[in-house]
Structures are given as structure tokens and as C-alpha cells.
Amino acid sequence: MINDTHAFHDALKRGVAPGGNLREEMRVLGEYLLTTYFDAGVLIDVMRDFVEKPVLGGDADPDFRELVGLYQSVLETDAFHQLTRRGIPLLVEAYDARLPTADEREGDLLTTLRIFARYGDEDGLDRIAAAITNPALCDGYLWPAVFDELKEADPILPHFIRRLSKPLPDGFARVAYLDWTNRLTRKAALTKHPFNNPEGIEILRAWLTSRDDDDFSFAHSATAAIPFIAEPARAELLALAQVHPDIEVRMEAAWAAARRGDRSGRELLRKQCLEFKTSMAARNFLIELGAEQDIPPEANEPRFFAFSKMCEWLGSPHGYGRQPDDIQLLDTRDLNWPPAREGRTVWLFEYRYLPEDSDDQAGDEDEDDDEGEVGVGMVGGITHSLLDETSPEMPVEDIYALHCCWELAFRLDPRAPEERTVEAGRVLLAAAAQVVVDPLEDFPFDNPVWGESPPVDGPNVDALDEILPDNH
């Protein structure tokens, strides 16, 4: 991609002119990264004119969204400093003008707060401190991303955290702030946890005693803070976490107890290593405690480990956010796996989620009327499920083929087909199968499926040339 500052300037000017369409102009221009001092100057000039315009309604203000996005596209130090000095004040002005209608534009304003956190400008940080108690903004789902942009090594951080803690945030910003400060305290980037006070302890206690399923993730976050709370509140909160109905909360409590030398905490984690749905989390807790020797050998058995990896992904935010109601092995085999450029044991799992309101009663006559969701996930490459593209009824070779295409694209591998299809993936796998791997030697990279080399005989390589891009 070659940047053209003049084309960038013209596109922005046309886009924000009366009757212009900035979103379409930027789409035609293509992905644009601000790599020079002059690029930053173009954005600043346009922002200077933009803040003079009347503020449009939330859904009718797409130019603001596009301009905010450009502040995230900086790859050069001089451009960053230029925007920090002259561009952020204009963005602050645009943010303030839209704040009275924050309930109409929560996502855009929180994205702007994320920009303020990234640049670290004092006026921008002031807006973050005010927004965490603003009823129109404090429940936004982007707060974890806002906090993640704040730099741990910034000398202003301790002072800023004190500002955010008096009072503590409201809404979803509260638990996002707790998760962030838990991580900082674990890394010793903070010397005092901001919830280690009467207000914070009461919040933690409320989450740990709630029996509302929607609060269980909050209880998990609360438990992670327990080691950093002073006695006697620490012992009280730990006792509440140890009897919580959610196993993930009890595991976090076991970690907290083990940090204090309580052997029972390590025993619980060792036991949970032997359950598919908790094994990966339990082993990570033991590793963090420096107790890898407590991981049972059975948890490292390949089949069990593969089940555990699939459950970990399904329960993550990248998957379904909760553990499957059922999971079964669909297929396993050894393949020369093109994305990894080596031989791998790969696994396919069929998983099932019952409807959220299902009582899962055996023999229910209506069970077939609403079966919930069934899918297939793969372990052995990048653990993943192509949620809308694969199903247990498909030939397993087709599922591997689609995952092969997806993983090549995910890795930005030039061998990735332009379109993800079963046919393209099968050709890749068939060509890879022609490679003979000596386990005592490095995997051969001079085969056409791995890189540039003279072609080998056979129809698979001819088909490969038709399907893959010219630079494969």
C-alpha cells in the first residue's frame, strides 16, 4: 500500500464538503495510514473546519465517526506527536459538542475516549474521568478497550487512577475498571488496589453474594481482587468466593487462597485440571502460582488436552462466552498442515448448546422443536470454529479444507486463496499430503505448497496454481 498525501487531502476535503460523503471517499481511497507529519496536518486542517459545523443527530453524523477512526491510523512518531499537540484539542472540542446527546451516540463517544486514552493528553484524560460516572456512557461495552489503551508505564497513571477511584466508576465501566486494575496490581504496576477501601469492599461483597447468573462474571472479577484487599475484609471475601455456586469463581478463590499458602486451593485447581471445561483455566492458575508440577499427567494426554482447548475457546468471548452443554470428538488425524508448515495431529469436535431457557429434561417431547445450536470446532491449528460455514453433517475433509483456508488468511499468508472454499482447501491439503516428513529433520520448505520452487508432477499442483494468487 502506497500512501498519497495529496489524494488523502482531496478525499477528506470532498467528503466533509456540503453534500459530500466522507465514508464513501475513504472507501474509494482504501485503507490509509497516517505515516508522515503532512498526513497529520491534513487531518488537523479538516478537523479545524469540521468543529465549526453544526452538530448533527447521532445517526446522521457519520463524518465524526470516520474522522475519529483516522486518529487510530497513525504509524509514525512525528504524526502522532503532531496530532497530540494540535489534533487532540480539536477532537476534544468535537467530543464536547456531542456530549449533550451522548445517549444517541454512545459508541462513537466511547471510541473517542479510547483515542484520548491512547494519546494520553490531559484534556482527553479529563473526559475519561468524567465519563465513567456519566449515566449515558458508563454502561458502554467499549470500556475494557478504553482502559487497555492507557499505558502502564505512564508516570501520570497512579494520579489518574486516584481520580478514577473517587468515586469508583458506575455501570459496566466499574467492572471493566476492576479487571484493568486487577491486572495492573498483579504486575506490581500499582502498589495499592483502588477497591481496597470501604466503598470498594462493599461493591466486591455485593457481587460475591449475588445469586443472579448475570452477576457471576462480576463475582469472578471480584474474586481476582481478593489477594490485594487488606484483612479482615480479605478473609471474609475469600470465604464468600469459596462457596460461590459458579466453579470459575471458586477456582479464582482457590488461586487466591493458594497465593496465601493454603494447600487446599492448589488441590482444587489440580482436581479441575481433570475436567474438560475448566482444565485450561485451572492449569493457567497453577502455572501462575509456580506449581506446574501439580498439573496431573492425565491433563496433558493429547486427546484430553484437545478437548480442553476446544472448551476453552468455546467459553471465551471469541466463541460463545459459555461452555457447551455437550461436546464429542468428531474426527482426528495426522496431516501435513499447510498454515503451520509442519505435520500436526488435528482434531474436530462437535459441540451443542441447548436453548438458553431449556430445562434439559430427558424425554421432553418438544426437544426436537428447538435443538439450540450445534457446530464443529477444530484444534491442532489455530483453535477456532467457523460458526456459519461448517456443520457435523459435512464430510470432515471439507471442514479441514475450510479451516486451512481460514487459517492461512488469518496468518496473512500469501498462499491464502482469494475466496475461502472447500475446493481451494482440498487442493492445499492434497498438495501438502505429497510432502514426506522425516520427524528427525526440519520440515521441507522447498515444496510448492510451502513456497517458491520448481513444480512437482501431479494434478494437485496444477490445480493449486489455478486457485491460489500469483504470489503463492
C-alpha positions as CSV (number, residue, x, y, z in Angstrom):
1,M,0.0,0.0,0.0
2,I,1.4,3.4,-1.0
3,N,0.1,6.5,0.7
4,D,-0.6,9.6,-1.3
5,T,-1.0,12.6,0.9
6,H,-2.5,14.7,-1.9
7,A,-5.1,12.1,-2.6
8,F,-5.8,11.8,1.2
9,H,-6.2,15.6,1.4
10,D,-8.6,15.7,-1.6
11,A,-10.7,12.8,-0.3
12,L,-11.2,14.4,3.1
13,K,-12.0,17.8,1.6
14,R,-14.6,16.4,-0.7
15,G,-16.0,14.2,2.0
16,V,-16.7,16.9,4.5
17,A,-17.8,19.5,1.9
18,P,-21.6,20.2,1.7
19,G,-23.2,17.2,0.0
20,G,-20.1,15.1,0.4
21,N,-19.9,11.6,1.6
22,L,-16.7,11.0,3.7
23,R,-17.4,7.3,4.3
24,E,-17.6,6.7,0.5
25,E,-14.5,8.8,-0.1
26,M,-12.5,6.8,2.4
27,R,-13.8,3.6,1.0
28,V,-12.6,4.5,-2.5
29,L,-9.2,5.7,-1.2
30,G,-8.8,2.4,0.6
31,E,-7.1,1.7,3.9
32,Y,-5.0,4.8,4.7
33,L,-2.4,5.0,7.4
34,L,-1.0,8.4,8.6
35,T,2.7,7.9,8.2
36,T,4.0,11.4,7.9
37,Y,3.9,14.8,9.5
38,F,2.0,16.1,6.5
39,D,-0.7,13.4,6.8
40,A,-1.4,14.5,10.3
41,G,-1.5,18.1,9.1
42,V,-4.2,17.2,6.6
43,L,-6.4,15.6,9.3
44,I,-5.9,18.6,11.6
45,D,-6.9,21.1,8.8
46,V,-10.1,19.1,8.1
47,M,-10.9,18.8,11.8
48,R,-10.5,22.6,12.3
49,D,-13.2,23.1,9.7
50,F,-15.3,20.3,11.0
51,V,-15.7,21.6,14.5
52,E,-17.1,24.8,13.2
53,K,-20.1,23.0,11.6
54,P,-23.4,22.4,13.4
55,V,-23.7,19.1,15.3
56,L,-25.9,16.6,13.5
57,G,-28.0,13.9,15.2
58,G,-26.3,10.7,16.3
59,D,-27.2,8.5,13.3
60,A,-26.8,11.4,10.9
61,D,-23.2,12.2,12.0
62,P,-21.1,9.7,10.1
63,D,-18.3,12.1,9.3
64,F,-17.5,12.3,13.0
65,R,-17.1,8.5,13.1
66,E,-14.8,8.5,10.1
67,L,-12.6,11.3,11.4
68,V,-12.3,9.6,14.9
69,G,-11.2,6.4,13.1
70,L,-8.4,8.3,11.4
71,Y,-6.8,9.1,14.7
72,Q,-6.3,5.4,15.2
73,S,-4.4,5.0,11.9
74,V,-1.1,6.6,12.9
75,L,2.1,4.7,12.4
76,E,4.7,7.3,12.7
77,T,6.1,9.2,15.7
78,D,6.1,12.7,14.2
79,A,2.5,12.3,13.0
80,F,1.5,11.0,16.5
81,H,3.1,14.0,18.2
82,Q,1.6,16.4,15.7
83,L,-1.9,15.0,16.4
84,T,-1.2,15.0,20.2
85,R,-0.3,18.7,20.2
86,R,-2.7,20.1,17.6
87,G,-5.2,17.4,16.7
88,I,-6.5,16.1,20.1
89,P,-7.7,19.5,21.2
90,L,-9.9,19.7,18.1
91,L,-11.2,16.1,18.8
92,V,-11.9,17.2,22.4
93,E,-13.9,20.1,21.1
94,A,-15.9,17.8,18.8
95,Y,-16.5,15.4,21.6
96,D,-17.7,18.1,24.0
97,A,-20.1,19.4,21.3
98,R,-21.7,15.9,21.1
99,L,-21.8,15.1,24.8
100,P,-25.2,16.7,25.5
101,T,-26.7,14.0,23.2
102,A,-24.5,11.1,24.5
103,D,-27.4,8.7,24.7
104,E,-27.7,8.9,20.9
105,R,-24.1,8.3,20.2
106,E,-22.6,6.1,23.0
107,G,-20.4,4.0,20.6
108,D,-18.9,7.0,18.8
109,L,-18.1,8.8,22.1
110,L,-16.6,5.8,23.7
111,T,-14.4,5.2,20.7
112,T,-13.3,8.8,21.1
113,L,-12.5,8.1,24.7
114,R,-10.3,5.2,23.5
115,I,-8.4,7.7,21.3
116,F,-8.0,10.0,24.3
117,A,-6.5,7.1,26.4
118,R,-4.1,6.2,23.6
119,Y,-2.7,9.7,23.2
120,G,-2.6,10.5,26.9
121,D,-3.4,14.2,26.5
122,E,-4.5,15.7,29.8
123,D,-7.8,17.2,28.5
124,G,-8.7,13.9,27.0
125,L,-8.0,12.1,30.2
126,D,-10.3,14.6,31.9
127,R,-13.1,13.4,29.6
128,I,-12.5,9.8,30.6
129,A,-12.6,10.7,34.3
130,A,-16.0,12.4,33.8
131,A,-17.5,9.8,31.5
132,I,-17.1,6.9,34.0
133,T,-19.9,8.3,36.1
134,N,-22.0,9.7,33.2
135,P,-25.3,7.7,33.0
136,A,-25.3,7.9,29.2
137,L,-21.8,6.4,28.9
138,C,-20.8,4.4,31.9
139,D,-22.7,1.2,30.7
140,G,-21.0,1.1,27.3
141,Y,-19.4,-2.2,26.2
142,L,-16.2,-0.5,25.0
143,W,-14.9,0.4,28.4
144,P,-12.4,-2.5,28.5
145,A,-10.9,-1.2,25.3
146,V,-10.6,2.3,26.7
147,F,-8.7,1.1,29.8
148,D,-6.5,-1.2,27.8
149,E,-5.2,1.9,25.8
150,L,-3.8,3.5,28.9
151,K,-0.1,3.0,29.2
152,E,1.1,1.1,32.2
153,A,4.5,2.9,32.3
154,D,3.0,6.4,32.1
155,P,4.1,8.3,35.2
156,I,0.7,10.0,35.3
157,L,-1.1,6.7,35.8
158,P,-1.1,6.5,39.7
159,H,-2.5,10.0,39.9
160,F,-5.1,9.2,37.1
161,I,-6.2,6.1,38.9
162,R,-6.8,8.1,42.1
163,R,-9.0,10.4,40.1
164,L,-11.0,7.5,38.7
165,S,-11.5,5.9,42.2
166,K,-13.1,8.9,44.0
167,P,-15.8,7.8,43.5
168,L,-15.4,4.5,41.8
169,P,-17.0,4.2,38.3
170,D,-20.6,3.3,37.7
171,G,-22.2,0.8,35.3
172,F,-20.2,-1.6,33.2
173,A,-17.2,0.8,33.5
174,R,-17.0,-0.3,37.1
175,V,-16.2,-4.0,36.4
176,A,-14.0,-3.0,33.4
177,Y,-12.1,-0.8,35.7
178,L,-11.8,-3.6,38.3
179,D,-10.5,-6.0,35.7
180,W,-7.9,-3.5,34.5
181,T,-6.7,-2.6,37.9
182,N,-6.6,-6.3,38.9
183,R,-4.1,-6.8,36.0
184,L,-2.1,-3.8,37.0
185,T,-1.8,-4.9,40.6
186,R,-0.8,-8.4,39.7
187,K,2.0,-6.9,37.6
188,A,3.0,-4.6,40.5
189,A,2.3,-1.6,38.4
190,L,0.1,-0.4,41.3
191,T,1.1,-0.6,44.9
192,K,-2.5,-0.2,46.3
193,H,-5.6,-1.6,44.8
194,P,-8.3,1.1,44.2
195,F,-11.0,-1.2,45.6
196,N,-9.1,-1.7,48.9
197,N,-11.4,0.7,50.8
198,P,-14.9,0.6,52.4
199,E,-16.7,1.6,49.1
200,G,-14.7,-0.9,47.0
201,I,-15.1,-3.8,49.6
202,E,-18.9,-3.3,49.7
203,I,-19.0,-3.5,45.9
204,L,-17.0,-6.7,45.9
205,R,-19.2,-8.2,48.7
206,A,-22.4,-7.4,46.7
207,W,-21.1,-9.2,43.6
208,L,-19.9,-12.2,45.6
209,T,-23.2,-12.6,47.4
210,S,-25.5,-12.1,44.4
211,R,-27.1,-15.3,43.0
212,D,-28.2,-13.7,39.8
213,D,-26.5,-15.6,36.9
214,D,-25.8,-12.3,35.2
215,D,-23.6,-11.2,38.1
216,F,-21.4,-14.3,38.1
217,S,-18.8,-12.8,35.8
218,F,-18.7,-9.8,38.1
219,A,-18.1,-12.2,41.0
220,H,-15.2,-13.7,39.1
221,S,-13.6,-10.3,38.7
222,A,-14.3,-9.5,42.4
223,T,-12.5,-12.7,43.5
224,A,-9.4,-11.8,41.4
225,A,-9.1,-8.7,43.6
226,I,-9.2,-10.5,46.9
227,P,-5.4,-11.0,47.4
228,F,-5.0,-7.3,47.2
229,I,-7.6,-6.4,49.9
230,A,-6.4,-5.9,53.4
231,E,-7.5,-8.1,56.3
232,P,-10.1,-8.7,57.9
233,A,-12.1,-8.0,54.7
234,R,-9.9,-10.3,52.6
235,A,-10.7,-13.4,54.7
236,E,-14.5,-12.5,54.6
237,L,-14.5,-12.1,50.8
238,L,-12.4,-15.2,50.3
239,A,-14.9,-17.3,52.3
240,L,-17.8,-15.9,50.2
241,A,-15.9,-16.8,47.0
242,Q,-15.1,-20.3,48.1
243,V,-18.8,-21.2,48.4
244,H,-20.0,-19.4,45.3
245,P,-22.2,-21.6,43.0
246,D,-20.0,-20.8,39.9
247,I,-17.0,-23.1,39.6
248,E,-15.0,-20.4,37.8
249,V,-15.4,-18.1,40.9
250,R,-14.4,-21.0,43.2
251,M,-11.3,-21.6,41.1
252,E,-10.3,-18.0,41.3
253,A,-10.8,-18.2,45.1
254,A,-8.6,-21.3,45.1
255,W,-5.9,-19.3,43.3
256,A,-6.3,-16.5,45.9
257,A,-6.1,-19.0,48.7
258,A,-3.0,-20.7,47.2
259,R,-1.2,-17.3,47.0
260,R,-1.5,-17.2,50.8
261,G,-0.1,-20.7,51.1
262,D,-3.3,-22.6,51.5
263,R,-2.7,-26.1,50.1
264,S,-6.4,-26.7,49.7
265,G,-6.5,-24.1,46.9
266,R,-3.9,-26.0,44.9
267,E,-5.8,-29.2,45.4
268,L,-9.0,-27.8,44.0
269,L,-7.1,-26.5,41.0
270,R,-5.5,-29.8,40.5
271,K,-8.9,-31.5,40.5
272,Q,-10.3,-29.1,38.0
273,C,-7.4,-29.8,35.6
274,L,-9.2,-33.1,35.0
275,E,-12.4,-31.5,33.8
276,F,-12.6,-30.6,30.1
277,K,-14.5,-27.3,30.7
278,T,-12.1,-26.0,33.4
279,S,-8.8,-27.7,32.7
280,M,-7.1,-24.8,30.8
281,A,-8.1,-22.2,33.3
282,A,-7.0,-24.4,36.2
283,R,-3.6,-25.2,34.6
284,N,-3.0,-21.5,34.0
285,F,-3.7,-20.7,37.6
286,L,-1.2,-23.4,38.7
287,I,1.4,-22.1,36.3
288,E,0.9,-18.6,37.6
289,L,1.4,-20.0,41.1
290,G,4.7,-21.7,40.0
291,A,3.1,-25.1,40.7
292,E,3.2,-26.7,37.2
293,Q,4.2,-29.9,39.0
294,D,0.6,-30.1,40.3
295,I,-0.9,-30.4,36.8
296,P,-1.9,-34.1,36.6
297,P,-0.3,-36.1,33.8
298,E,-3.7,-37.1,32.5
299,A,-4.5,-33.5,31.7
300,N,-1.5,-33.5,29.3
301,E,-2.7,-36.6,27.4
302,P,-3.2,-35.4,23.8
303,R,-6.9,-36.3,23.4
304,F,-7.8,-34.8,26.8
305,F,-5.8,-31.7,26.0
306,A,-7.5,-31.2,22.7
307,F,-11.0,-31.4,24.3
308,S,-9.8,-28.9,26.9
309,K,-8.5,-26.4,24.3
310,M,-11.8,-26.6,22.4
311,C,-13.8,-25.9,25.5
312,E,-11.6,-23.0,26.4
313,W,-12.2,-21.4,23.0
314,L,-16.0,-22.0,23.1
315,G,-16.2,-20.4,26.6
316,S,-14.2,-17.4,25.6
317,P,-15.5,-14.1,24.2
318,H,-14.2,-15.2,20.8
319,G,-16.6,-18.2,20.9
320,Y,-19.9,-18.4,22.7
321,G,-18.9,-16.9,26.0
322,R,-20.0,-20.0,27.9
323,Q,-19.2,-23.7,28.0
324,P,-21.0,-26.1,25.7
325,D,-23.8,-28.3,27.0
326,D,-22.3,-31.3,25.2
327,I,-19.1,-31.9,23.2
328,Q,-18.0,-35.0,21.3
329,L,-15.0,-36.0,19.2
330,L,-15.9,-36.0,15.5
331,D,-12.5,-36.8,13.9
332,T,-8.8,-36.8,14.5
333,R,-5.9,-37.5,12.1
334,D,-2.3,-36.6,11.3
335,L,-1.9,-34.1,8.5
336,N,0.8,-32.0,6.9
337,W,-0.9,-28.8,7.9
338,P,-0.1,-26.0,5.4
339,P,-0.6,-23.0,7.7
340,A,1.9,-24.4,10.2
341,R,4.3,-25.7,7.5
342,E,4.6,-28.9,9.5
343,G,2.9,-32.2,10.4
344,R,0.2,-31.9,13.0
345,T,-2.3,-34.0,14.8
346,V,-5.6,-32.2,14.2
347,W,-9.0,-32.7,15.9
348,L,-12.6,-31.9,15.1
349,F,-15.2,-31.6,17.8
350,E,-19.0,-31.5,17.6
351,Y,-20.5,-29.2,20.2
352,R,-24.0,-28.5,21.2
353,Y,-25.7,-25.6,23.0
354,L,-29.2,-26.1,24.4
355,P,-31.6,-23.1,24.2
356,E,-30.9,-20.6,27.0
357,D,-34.3,-21.3,28.6
358,S,-34.1,-25.1,28.2
359,D,-34.6,-27.2,31.3
360,D,-32.8,-30.1,29.6
361,Q,-35.3,-32.7,30.8
362,A,-34.8,-36.1,29.3
363,G,-37.6,-37.4,27.2
364,D,-39.0,-33.9,26.6
365,E,-41.4,-34.3,23.6
366,D,-40.5,-30.8,22.4
367,E,-36.8,-31.4,22.4
368,D,-36.6,-31.6,18.6
369,D,-38.6,-28.4,18.1
370,D,-35.7,-26.2,19.3
371,E,-32.4,-28.0,19.5
372,G,-30.4,-24.9,20.2
373,E,-27.1,-24.6,18.3
374,V,-24.8,-27.3,17.0
375,G,-21.4,-26.7,15.5
376,V,-17.9,-28.0,14.7
377,G,-14.6,-26.7,16.1
378,M,-11.0,-27.5,15.3
379,V,-7.9,-28.0,17.4
380,G,-4.4,-28.6,16.1
381,G,-4.0,-25.5,14.1
382,I,-5.5,-22.2,15.4
383,T,-8.3,-23.4,17.7
384,H,-11.4,-22.0,16.1
385,S,-15.0,-22.7,14.9
386,L,-16.3,-21.5,11.6
387,L,-19.7,-20.9,13.1
388,D,-21.7,-20.3,10.0
389,E,-19.7,-22.3,7.5
390,T,-19.4,-25.8,8.9
391,S,-21.7,-28.5,10.4
392,P,-21.3,-32.0,11.7
393,E,-23.1,-33.3,8.6
394,M,-20.4,-32.2,6.3
395,P,-17.5,-34.5,5.2
396,V,-14.7,-34.0,7.7
397,E,-12.3,-33.4,4.8
398,D,-14.4,-30.4,3.7
399,I,-14.2,-29.0,7.3
400,Y,-10.4,-29.3,7.4
401,A,-10.3,-27.7,3.9
402,L,-12.2,-24.6,5.1
403,H,-10.2,-24.3,8.3
404,C,-7.0,-24.5,6.2
405,C,-8.1,-21.6,4.0
406,W,-9.3,-19.6,7.1
407,E,-6.1,-20.1,9.0
408,L,-3.9,-19.1,6.0
409,A,-5.9,-15.9,5.7
410,F,-5.7,-15.2,9.4
411,R,-1.9,-15.5,9.3
412,L,-1.9,-13.1,6.3
413,D,-0.1,-15.9,4.4
414,P,0.2,-15.1,0.7
415,R,-0.8,-18.7,-0.1
416,A,-4.3,-18.0,1.2
417,P,-7.0,-18.4,-1.6
418,E,-8.8,-15.2,-2.6
419,E,-12.0,-16.9,-1.7
420,R,-12.5,-19.4,1.1
421,T,-13.9,-22.6,-0.5
422,V,-13.8,-26.3,0.1
423,E,-12.2,-26.8,-3.3
424,A,-9.3,-24.5,-2.6
425,G,-8.7,-26.0,0.8
426,R,-8.8,-29.6,-0.5
427,V,-6.2,-28.6,-3.2
428,L,-3.9,-27.2,-0.5
429,L,-4.2,-30.3,1.7
430,A,-3.8,-32.6,-1.2
431,A,-0.6,-30.9,-2.3
432,A,0.7,-30.9,1.3
433,A,0.0,-34.6,1.6
434,Q,2.6,-35.2,-1.1
435,V,5.4,-34.0,1.2
436,V,7.2,-36.8,3.1
437,V,8.1,-35.5,6.5
438,D,11.1,-37.0,8.4
439,P,10.4,-36.4,12.1
440,L,14.1,-36.2,12.7
441,E,14.6,-33.3,10.3
442,D,13.2,-29.9,9.8
443,F,10.0,-29.7,7.7
444,P,10.9,-29.2,4.0
445,F,10.1,-25.7,2.9
446,D,11.1,-26.2,-0.8
447,N,7.9,-27.9,-1.8
448,P,5.5,-25.7,-3.9
449,V,2.8,-25.8,-1.3
450,W,5.2,-24.1,1.2
451,G,7.0,-21.6,-1.0
452,E,8.8,-20.9,-4.3
453,S,10.4,-23.9,-6.0
454,P,10.2,-25.9,-9.2
455,P,6.8,-27.6,-9.6
456,V,6.4,-31.3,-8.9
457,D,4.4,-33.7,-11.1
458,G,0.7,-34.3,-10.4
459,P,-2.7,-32.7,-10.9
460,N,-2.9,-31.3,-7.4
461,V,-0.1,-28.7,-8.1
462,D,-1.7,-27.7,-11.4
463,A,-5.0,-27.1,-9.6
464,L,-3.1,-25.2,-6.9
465,D,-1.8,-22.7,-9.5
466,E,-5.4,-22.0,-10.7
467,I,-6.9,-21.4,-7.3
468,L,-4.1,-19.6,-5.4
469,P,-3.0,-16.0,-6.0
470,D,0.0,-15.4,-8.3
471,N,2.4,-14.7,-5.4
472,H,1.8,-18.1,-3.6
